[in-house]
């Protein structure tokens, strides 16, 4: 079966997306869970150790607190409380930390530092995985054993106000609740007022035991303007006043002789220097934990806060309220909370915590007896029994006290060891799905590589031996073999596998597809590897006679792409990947400059060529072609690579990214400061004007007008939200959400996209008019540029401006004039797209995802458009360069069919190699916590890049293939004509 290269590449990419999805389904770990009863119960608690006698009763110490108030401030960094600005930001809290009855800690949050995983960590004591980043958008009910369930089972009355993630995780658990959406980040005022409005009436009542408040305003300010915004201090002062109000109310309600209260101030995660979160940098994982209670000793001065794990709060609150510890918790009780209790109670609390951790360790680790923490716990438990025997005999000597302190120390060391061992195990993996996905992706990659000679030939078509494979005996034998392996794995697997839960119909379809792919691979390998048939037609790879040869630029593109993939085997190169792309892009510009110089200065012209123009031009047939224009084109071609280098160097200074140097100040921070708002306003206005001049050239007059009004709306939107200034705007004017202005721009975006789509449909009917099709593609591209300019922050508009400028210059003076083929042009677009992904300020860190753009023009949270806008803004750089590649290759009329096939194939190959490499890396490093946390976000980014490339190639293919184009044009015609019938 012979198929065009574009069709072949498109289907390979679609199947690779399926393979990567299957791999991710098995890779993201299932959290560690005990196989015993689903929830701990008081009746399941172990007896108190006692040597030489029957076990003592399962006596529980008296609860430490009668009421608990948890005030969780989203994105509260530890330096907001304990840092140099703590007294200015939160004066009352800082006074309590220094002089009050408090315990202060820096609580370490494990990545991913987003809200829903952190809530799960605080309530279950487990360490969530990166799959919870996806689940964060739509949190299901939490069925795992947790503190909230234990409190409800014990008859505790709970009240909650704040982030509605709690309500979705714990439905029907709260006696009273009022949830607010956490995703509408433009609102940082009402979202907190909706929590505080209930506070006065609730604090006066006595019908609750646990009050949980989750404030979101600080997190929203961080997403909008960062941790150094002028809005941060007023918001922190507001939080400080609320804490003071709660503390005063609890003091006034305290009755003599009753158990004390506990007030907890904490954050779910921190905030990076850009105001986002999700990664593992120090400002993101370090959160304050302040425990306030009259049960603690009063401080006499500022002490350096201790360091605990965030999951340690779970067993601490459970034991403090007299509840069983959640069964899957990996946390350990905070010793300072127990200091004022008796030594017997302290040992009993630590024994309960140790017993829970040892049971979880037994159930999750085959060689649990070899763990040092488990052995220490057994030793401490025996010593505890001996101490209890002496204690019950009435021994009150100093020896008994010293022995008890020694047992206490042994318990603490054992708890630390077991907790550390459990934390290292992120979860149990579905290895069957992972291996199946990995094999699938590698089969497709090998097919891509073996098809290279045909895919990049002059015919741009691939001969796939599908029919012969389906009728061959090895295909059916392989189907039987894989079916037997499937049955064997599913009957012997200790844990559940996703493949084993599928119906037999789907399993046989998958087995048949795997077998067919393997047979096709073997058939193509036997045909290609020994000698292989000669491919007729022109190949984009430079050839001399019958031998294949590579130009210097080909060698650079090949070595750079392969070298980049190999370099990412190290976590440091993943964290600082932008440096690799910056280096490759600079090298590419120098190589292109060398080609330009060679063409114009080193090529020897024949004796009869004196009067021929140096540069080929559409007007070169005219003898009146002005020589001045020829020379200007030559110098513009010479100036394009150095100009690109200058642009790239300036863009590098605009946004600091990566991990090691992300905290350093950059031009973006300077522009966003209030003192330089005028400079930012002038820069934004200049960039928008230049964007219009660069984009409007190939649009119809209707699209030109819409583009001009849309860009004016973009500036109006940025002025409305306070990023830039209008000349007539008063300085005291309050900012708005800019909803009306953004929707004004959306109208023009839709209009431009509609006009471009209409031209594309007309070009399918009038196939002789190639100009109409080209104009339609460029109009769709201009609509995308307008949307990106709306979503980009004001200081990032130079990135978009430079992107368009470099595209224009390279297309006009480099790719056409130097006659680079489709494969070389595609690889260059890919390199530029990857570099501009980092020029935007992105990195391989979830924290750099700017979710605030998902709410541009929205008054409330709507999931689908919010996700779409966020993804579009994040991948704007690669998407713009991929779309420009579509427009550029489609405009090459003389080689359009071949160019499209070569372009699609090269894109598929460029995206398949790193995807396959990362699948191997994350599989090999899945048990290394730090490295795993680095590579897992990168794999998610690669998956999104693969999906994006598949979409571009499908669009590419639909525009070039006559049958598919006619089908899609008919569908679009029905969609566009239907509204006019009513």
Secondary structure, 3 states (H helix, E strand, C coil): CEEEHHHHHHHHHHHHHHHHHHHHHHHCCECCCCCCCCCCCHHHCCCCCCCCCCCCCCCCCCCCEEEEEEEEECCCECHHHHCCCHHHHCHHHHHHHHHCCEEEEEEECCCCCCHHHHHHHHHHCCCCCCHHHHHCCCCCCCCCCCHHHHHHHCCCCEEEEEECHHHHHCCCCCCEEEEECCCCCCCCCHHHHHHHCCHHHHHHCCCCCEEEEEECHHHHHHHHHCCCCHHHHHHHHHHHHHHHHHHHHHHHHCCCCCCEEEEEEECCCCCCCCCCCCCCCHHHHEEEEEEECCCCCCCCCCCCCEEEECCHHHHHHHHHCCCCCCCCCCCCCCHHHHCCCCHHHHHHHHHHHHHHHHHHHHHHCCCHHHCHHHHHHHHHHHHHHHHHHHHHCCCCCHHHHHHHHHHHHHHHHHHHHHHHHHHHCCCECCHHHHHHHHHHHHHHHHHHHHCHHHHCCCCCEEECCHHHHHCCHHHHHHHHHHHHHHHHHHHHCCCCCCHHHCCHHHHHHHHHHHHHHHHHHHHHHHHHCCCCCCCCCCCCCCEECCEECCCHHHHHHHHHHHHHHHHCCCHHHHHCHHHHHHHHHHHHHHHHHHHHHHHHHHCCCCHHHCCCCCCCCCCCCCCCCCHHHHHHHHHHHHHHHHHHHHHHHHHHHHCCCCCCCCCCCCHHHHHHCHHHHHHHHHHHHHHHHHHHHHHHHHCCHHHHHHHHHHHHHHHHHHHHCCCCCCCCCCCCCCCCCCHHHHHHHHHHHHHHHHHHHHHHHHHHHCCCCHHHHHHHHHHHHHHHHHHHHHHCCHHHHHHHHHHHHHHHHHHHHHHCCCCCCHHHHHHHHHHHHHHHHHHCCCCCCHHHCCHHHHHCCCCCCCHHHHHHHHHHHHCHHHHHHHHHHHHHHHHCHHHHHHHHHHHHHHHHHHHHHHHHHHHHHHHHCCCCHHHHHHHHHHHHHHHHHHHHHHHHHHHHHHHHCHHHHHHHHHHHHHHHHHHHHC
